[in-house]
């Protein structure tokens, strides 16, 4: 706060180049970073913000916990807020999110709102997804999630867990690249894939609740009614029951429920 009680203007930013999915054009992100740096901002440019969130990178944690106002220039703001929630697991900081999806350099700088003109940004080599894990994974919109647990039951790869009344993405690296199926069946439209390109699962704001909820119901009926997925879920249920029975036999038949 300044002496007049007004919020201080932001002078620090994170700019995502989104090099593995190109939701944001890297040259546009570079132009934004150069314009902000020319205006005297402290700028951190990253190749992939999803990757930083997935591994809880130390610089990302420190940046989010700084008390001064900040700006994140990346993909859809709802997706960025979900990435912050994934990292922090609690209240979100007062950070402005700027949507750079489908923006060229001039439009990207305009969206950020800096007074600096677009200037030439140094060219940077693009990383290849082949160099490591492709950070494709879901994040949860905490403003929409009701912890119904459907995603936990639906996902065959153990990405989610339901603990203490909260659904969290516990194992992001288990997610199968390019598979957004769980987000398509979520009844609250709360699962976001930042690298996906179909709204609202990409983090776009939900503009038609009734239509999206009806679509999610149709998707559930189609996916769960399909033979292979239905059979896989049923097989997993049987394995879980068998494992529980084995554990009870090993403990002398003592279950967790009340005795008869």
C-alpha positions in Angstrom: 0.0 0.0 0.0 1.1 3.6 -0.7 0.7 6.3 2.0 -2.8 7.1 0.5 -4.0 3.5 1.2 -4.1 2.6 -2.5 -2.6 -0.7 -3.8 0.9 -0.3 -5.2 1.2 -1.0 -8.9 2.7 -4.2 -10.0 6.3 -4.1 -11.1 7.1 -7.9 -11.4 5.8 -10.4 -13.9 6.1 -14.0 -15.0 5.8 -14.6 -18.7 5.1 -18.1 -20.0 6.3 -19.0 -23.5 4.2 -22.2 -23.6 6.7 -23.9 -25.9 5.3 -27.4 -25.7 1.8 -26.7 -26.7 2.0 -23.2 -28.3 -1.2 -22.0 -26.7 0.8 -18.9 -26.4 3.0 -17.9 -29.3 6.6 -17.8 -27.9 7.5 -14.7 -30.0 4.5 -12.9 -28.4 5.6 -13.9 -25.0 9.1 -12.7 -25.7 7.7 -9.3 -26.9 5.8 -8.9 -23.7 8.8 -9.7 -21.6 11.0 -7.2 -23.5 8.3 -4.5 -23.2 8.0 -5.0 -19.4 11.7 -5.1 -18.9 12.0 -1.8 -20.9 9.5 -0.3 -18.5 11.6 -1.3 -15.5 9.8 -4.4 -14.4 11.4 -7.5 -12.9 10.5 -10.2 -15.4 10.9 -13.9 -15.3 10.4 -15.7 -18.6 9.7 -19.4 -18.4 9.3 -22.0 -21.2 6.4 -23.8 -19.5 4.5 -22.6 -16.4 2.7 -26.0 -16.1 6.0 -27.7 -15.6 6.9 -25.3 -12.8 3.6 -25.8 -11.1 3.8 -29.6 -11.5 7.1 -29.9 -9.7 6.5 -26.9 -7.3 9.6 -25.2 -8.5 11.3 -23.2 -5.7 11.3 -20.0 -7.8 7.6 -20.4 -8.5 6.7 -20.9 -4.8 8.8 -17.9 -3.8 7.3 -15.7 -6.5 3.7 -16.6 -5.4 4.5 -15.9 -1.8 6.0 -12.5 -2.4 3.6 -9.8 -0.9 4.0 -7.3 -3.7 1.5 -7.2 -6.6 2.4 -9.3 -9.6 1.2 -10.2 -13.1 1.3 -13.6 -14.8 1.1 -13.5 -18.6 0.2 -16.9 -19.9 -2.8 -18.8 -21.1 -6.4 -18.6 -19.9 -6.7 -16.8 -16.6 -8.9 -19.5 -15.1 -6.2 -22.0 -16.0 -3.5 -19.9 -14.4 -5.5 -19.5 -11.2 -6.0 -23.3 -11.1 -2.2 -23.7 -11.5 -1.6 -21.4 -8.6 -4.2 -23.3 -6.5 -2.5 -26.6 -7.4 0.8 -25.2 -6.1 -0.4 -23.4 -3.0 -3.3 -25.6 -2.0 -5.0 -22.7 -0.4 -5.9 -19.0 -0.8 -4.6 -17.4 -4.0 -2.4 -14.3 -4.0 -3.6 -11.1 -5.5 -2.1 -11.6 -8.9 -3.4 -10.3 -12.2 -3.6 -12.9 -15.0 -3.2 -11.7 -18.6 -4.5 -14.0 -21.4 -2.0 -14.2 -24.3 -3.7 -17.0 -26.2 -3.9 -16.3 -29.9 -2.3 -12.9 -29.5 0.5 -11.6 -31.7 3.3 -9.4 -30.3 1.4 -6.1 -30.7 -1.8 -7.5 -29.2 0.0 -9.2 -26.4 1.7 -6.0 -25.3 -1.6 -4.2 -25.5 -3.3 -6.8 -23.3 -0.6 -6.4 -20.6 -1.2 -2.6 -20.6 2.4 -1.5 -20.3 3.2 1.9 -21.7 6.3 0.5 -23.5 6.1 0.0 -27.2 6.6 -3.3 -28.8 10.4 -3.8 -29.3 12.5 -6.4 -30.8 12.9 -9.4 -28.5 16.0 -11.6 -28.6 15.4 -14.9 -30.4 15.6 -17.9 -28.1 16.0 -21.6 -28.9 12.8 -23.6 -28.4 13.0 -26.6 -26.1 11.6 -29.9 -27.4 9.1 -32.0 -25.5 11.3 -34.9 -26.4 13.8 -33.5 -23.9 11.7 -34.7 -20.9 8.3 -35.2 -19.5 5.5 -33.4 -21.4 3.7 -31.4 -18.6 0.2 -32.4 -19.6 -2.0 -32.8 -16.6 -5.2 -31.5 -15.1 -5.6 -28.8 -12.5 -8.7 -28.1 -10.3 -10.7 -24.9 -10.4 -11.3 -24.5 -6.6 -14.1 -22.1 -7.1 -16.1 -24.8 -9.0 -15.0 -28.2 -7.5 -17.5 -29.8 -5.0 -15.2 -32.8 -4.2 -17.8 -35.2 -5.6 -14.9 -37.7 -6.3 -16.1 -38.7 -9.8 -12.7 -37.9 -11.3 -11.0 -40.0 -8.6 -13.2 -43.0 -9.6 -13.0 -42.4 -13.3 -9.2 -41.9 -13.8 -7.5 -45.2 -14.4 -4.0 -43.9 -13.8 -4.2 -42.6 -10.2 -3.8 -39.0 -11.0 -6.3 -37.8 -8.4 -6.9 -38.4 -4.7 -9.8 -37.4 -2.4 -8.5 -36.6 1.0 -10.1 -34.6 3.9 -12.9 -33.6 1.7 -10.8 -32.1 -1.1 -9.8 -33.5 -4.5 -6.3 -32.9 -5.5 -4.1 -33.8 -8.4 -1.6 -35.9 -6.5 0.3 -37.5 -9.3 0.4 -35.2 -12.4 3.1 -37.3 -14.2 0.7 -40.2 -14.3 -1.7 -38.4 -16.7 -1.7 -39.6 -20.2 -0.7 -36.9 -22.7 -3.5 -35.4 -24.8 -6.2 -37.2 -22.8 -8.7 -34.7 -21.4 -11.4 -37.3 -20.7 -11.9 -36.5 -17.0 -12.5 -32.8 -17.7 -15.2 -33.7 -20.2 -17.3 -35.7 -17.6 -16.8 -33.4 -14.6 -20.3 -32.3 -13.5 -19.0 -28.9 -12.2 -16.8 -28.2 -15.2 -14.0 -27.8 -12.6 -11.2 -29.7 -14.3 -8.9 -27.6 -16.5 -6.2 -28.7 -18.9 -4.1 -25.6 -19.6 -2.6 -27.2 -22.8 -6.0 -28.2 -24.2 -7.5 -26.1 -26.9 -11.3 -26.7 -26.4 -13.3 -24.4 -24.1 -14.2 -24.4 -21.3 -11.9 -27.4 -20.5 -8.9 -25.2 -21.6 -9.7 -22.8 -18.7 -11.9 -20.4 -20.6 -14.7 -19.0 -18.5 -17.9 -21.0 -18.4 -20.5 -18.9 -20.2 -23.4 -21.3 -20.5 -23.8 -23.4 -17.3 -26.8 -25.3 -18.5 -25.3 -26.4 -21.8 -22.0 -27.4 -20.3 -23.6 -29.4 -17.5 -25.8 -31.2 -20.1 -22.8 -31.9 -22.2 -20.9 -33.4 -19.2 -23.9 -35.7 -18.6 -23.8 -36.9 -22.2 -20.1 -37.4 -22.1 -20.4 -39.5 -18.9 -23.1 -41.7 -20.4 -21.1 -42.2 -23.6 -17.8 -42.9 -21.9 -19.0 -45.0 -19.0 -21.4 -46.9 -21.3 -18.5 -47.9 -23.6 -17.4 -51.4 -23.2 -13.6 -51.0 -22.7 -13.8 -48.2 -20.2 -16.7 -49.7 -18.3 -14.8 -53.1 -18.1 -11.6 -51.4 -17.0 -13.4 -49.6 -14.2 -15.2 -52.7 -13.1 -11.9 -54.7 -13.2 -10.3 -52.1 -11.0 -13.2 -52.3 -8.5 -12.8 -56.0 -8.3 -9.1 -55.7 -7.7 -9.7 -53.2 -4.9 -12.2 -55.5 -3.3 -9.9 -58.5 -3.6 -7.0 -56.5 -2.0 -9.2 -55.4 0.9 -10.3 -59.0 1.5 -6.7 -60.2 1.5 -5.7 -57.5 3.9 -8.6 -58.5 6.2 -7.7 -62.1 6.1 -4.1 -61.2 6.9 -5.2 -59.2 10.0 -7.3 -62.1 11.3 -10.6 -61.0 9.8 -10.7 -57.7 11.7 -12.3 -55.1 9.4 -12.6 -51.4 9.9 -16.3 -51.4 10.5 -18.3 -52.1 13.7 -18.6 -55.7 14.9 -21.8 -57.5 14.4 
